[in-house]
Amino acid sequence: ALTEEENLPKALLPVANRPMIAHVMSWLQRCGIHDITVVTPASTASKVSHVVRAAAEDATGVEVVASDECQGSADALRLVRDRIKNNVLVIGCDFITELDPNRFLDSYRMNKDAAVTCIFYEQADAATAKADDFTRFVGITPDQRLVQLTSAEASHSELDVRASLLWKFPRVRMHANLLDGHAYILNRWVLDYLTARPRIVSLREDLLPALVKMQWKRGRMEREGVLDCKCLQHSFEQAVDNANDKDTIDDSTALALSTTQLAINQHTPEIRCRVLVCRADTCVTGRANTVPAYCELNRNAGVSTVSRVHASAEVDPKTQIGPDSMVGESTRMEERCSVKRSVIGAHCQIGKNVKIVNSILMDGVSLGDNVKLDGCVICQNVKVQERSSLKDTVVGAQVTVPAESESPTACASVRPHLLTHMRSRCLARCSTCSE
């Protein structure tokens, strides 16, 4: 419902009263990345281009590529492959984080030989997760190598682990509360690998699990022809040179350089997948890929903002706005209103005695007197007439909800579960990733 044609493209949905993709742009620019390519469907290209260029500190480095042929993130990467000369950072438009981006780049710089360096984050609230019957397990070694990605039925009490994995990585910690942030720094040879395998559609679902398994499945590397990638050979040679320059090396590097039968030979490349984990208690991090997750990010993103009520907003002195809520510019609120854990967009008109709890109001929303909203997402230019009471409801753009309505009978575009799939992606091509 949130991304139907009459509504905003997903990349432009507001988070803390800013377009989602503007948060991503700011995050990239904070660490000096200005050479950015955005891949988006042709139908939304003009809208996305306008917002992206407005958010860019240097618009000359920003390029928007329109295509309706991309079914997944791997397709988008193949589409712009000729523009990429070095390692590349790929990030989805729905990834919102307060993590210092330099921490991510530092993690990459410390392990430049890695095929991929990615971000996983702790799931702060189980209620914001996608509901399914499977538990996803993520295996990470003490030196932050991602070595296991698997799913098991939630009803099962056992998890099968391959002996070859434990032989290669004796110490692995399994996590059941980590989610993929869809932020990856990919080694240049991975693009060659992707180009030769059009069957790979998604980086998260197809590519990352394949690379992870290749770390401990020797036969898979040979079957996939990974050893034939010239860029991989060059990357490995640099890693060996770097290791030889060090006085001390860690256990995984020592194993990679071993010449025994139990380890990979020094003259054979080894694939490495690195991960940076964002803890829930250190910074707000998440993907807005479900309605509950989108609402939670709206409430928490930018919580440190000094002014939660825009200076141009007109709020009656008898109206109460909680410290965990935001009110956008030129919004007008009448007397005896109450707003808790909610975000109200710009140019909204709120009547008298309105109660808003755990809800998101986009720009141009009008609420009549005595309206009650609980757990709702109200898209732009919606009119909710007086004495309506809506709970856990998504209302599509430019809809009029009749007076005294109760959810969800009178609400158009009601869809309380999943957002449609994100299709706008940022690909950062920068000197930072090639240093």
BELTARA-V6149 format. One record per pair of residues at least 6 apart in sequence whose ideal C-beta (glycine too) atoms are under 6 Angstrom apart, sorted by the first residue. I is the first residue (numbers start at 0). J is the second residue. D is the distance in whole Angstrom. If there is no record, write none. Layout:
BEGIN
I:J:D  I:J:D
END
This chain:
BEGIN
0:393:4  0:395:5  0:412:4  0:414:4  1:418:6  2:9:5  2:419:5  3:395:6  5:396:5  6:378:5  6:396:4  8:43:4  8:46:6  9:421:5  10:19:6  10:20:4  10:47:5  10:92:4  10:423:4  11:18:5  11:50:6  12:19:5  13:361:6  14:22:6  14:95:6  14:296:5  14:297:5  14:300:5  15:300:4  15:301:4  16:325:6  16:327:5  16:344:6  18:50:5  19:92:6  20:92:5  21:54:4  22:95:5  23:92:6  23:425:6  24:54:4  26:100:5  27:427:5  28:56:5  29:100:5  30:100:4  30:101:5  30:104:6  31:431:6  32:427:5  32:429:5  32:431:6  33:57:5  33:60:4  34:60:4  34:428:5  34:429:5  35:61:5  35:425:6  35:427:5  36:62:5  36:79:5  36:426:5  37:51:6  37:63:5  37:425:6  38:64:5  38:75:4  38:424:5  39:47:5  39:423:4  40:67:6  40:422:5  41:65:4  41:67:5  44:63:6  44:65:4  47:423:6  48:63:4  51:61:6  52:58:5  52:61:6  55:61:5  64:79:6  66:78:6  69:75:5  70:200:5  71:200:4  71:201:4  72:201:6  72:202:4  72:424:6  73:193:6  73:199:5  73:200:5  73:201:6  73:202:5  73:206:6  75:424:5  77:193:6  77:194:6  80:190:5  80:194:6  83:428:5  85:187:6  85:433:3  86:186:6  86:187:5  86:432:4  86:433:6  87:185:5  87:426:6  87:428:6  88:184:5  88:427:4  88:432:6  89:183:5  89:426:5  90:182:5  90:425:5  91:181:4  91:421:5  91:424:6  92:421:6  92:423:4  93:286:5  93:287:4  93:288:6  93:421:5  94:180:5  94:181:6  94:182:6  94:286:5  95:296:5  95:300:5  96:284:4  97:282:4  97:283:5  98:277:5  98:282:5  98:284:6  103:275:6  104:431:6  106:116:6  106:275:5  107:116:4  107:184:5  110:273:5  112:234:6  112:238:4  113:271:4  113:273:4  114:186:5  114:189:6  114:210:5  114:270:5  115:183:5  115:185:6  115:210:6  115:272:5  116:184:4  116:273:4  117:183:5  117:274:6  118:180:4  118:182:4  118:275:5  119:177:4  119:179:6  119:274:6  119:276:5  120:178:6  120:180:5  120:277:4  120:284:4  121:176:6  121:278:6  121:279:4  122:128:6  122:176:5  122:178:5  123:279:4  126:291:6  127:291:4  127:292:4  127:295:5  129:289:6  132:153:6  133:150:4  134:151:6  134:153:5  134:175:5  135:150:5  136:149:5  136:173:5  136:175:6  137:174:5  137:177:4  138:146:5  138:147:3  138:171:5  138:173:5  139:145:6  139:172:6  139:274:6  140:146:6  140:168:5  140:171:6  141:170:6  142:249:6  142:251:6  143:273:6  143:274:6  145:211:6  145:272:4  145:274:4  146:168:5  146:171:6  146:214:6  148:208:5  148:211:5  151:158:5  163:215:5  164:215:5  167:215:4  179:203:5  181:203:6  184:432:6  186:234:6  187:230:5  188:228:4  188:230:3  188:231:4  191:228:5  191:230:6  193:199:6  199:205:4  199:206:5  210:272:5  211:272:5  212:219:6  213:219:5  213:220:5  213:270:5  214:270:5  231:268:5  235:268:4  242:248:5  242:252:5  254:262:5  255:263:6  255:269:5  256:265:5  258:265:6  263:269:5  277:284:4  283:299:5  283:300:6  285:292:6  285:296:5  287:293:4  287:296:5  288:418:6  289:417:6  294:359:6  297:342:5  297:359:5  298:340:5  307:325:5  308:326:4  309:327:6  309:328:4  311:328:5  311:329:5  312:326:5  312:330:5  313:331:5  314:332:5  315:333:6  315:334:4  317:334:4  317:335:5  318:332:5  318:336:4  319:337:5  320:338:5  321:339:5  323:340:5  324:338:5  324:341:5  325:342:5  326:343:5  327:343:6  327:344:5  327:345:4  328:345:5  329:345:6  329:346:5  330:343:6  330:347:4  331:348:6  332:349:4  333:350:5  333:351:4  334:351:6  335:351:6  335:352:5  336:349:6  336:353:5  337:354:5  338:355:5  339:356:5  340:357:5  341:355:5  341:358:5  342:359:5  343:360:5  344:360:5  344:361:5  344:362:4  345:362:5  346:362:6  346:363:5  347:360:6  347:364:5  348:365:4  349:366:5  350:366:6  350:367:5  350:368:4  351:368:5  352:369:5  353:366:5  353:370:5  354:371:5  355:372:5  356:373:5  357:374:5  358:372:5  358:375:4  359:376:5  360:377:5  361:378:5  361:379:4  362:379:5  363:379:5  363:380:4  364:377:5  364:381:5  365:382:5  366:383:5  367:384:5  367:385:3  368:385:5  369:385:6  369:386:5  370:383:5  370:387:5  371:388:4  372:389:5  373:390:5  374:390:6  374:391:4  375:389:5  375:392:5  376:393:5  377:394:5  378:395:5  378:396:4  379:396:5  380:396:6  380:397:5  381:394:5  381:398:5  382:399:5  383:400:4  384:401:6  384:402:4  385:402:5  386:402:6  386:403:5  387:400:5  387:404:4  388:405:5  389:406:4  390:406:5  391:415:5  392:406:4  392:407:5  392:410:5  392:413:6  393:413:6  393:414:5  393:415:6  394:410:5  395:411:5  395:412:3  398:411:4  400:409:5  400:410:6  401:409:5  407:413:4
END
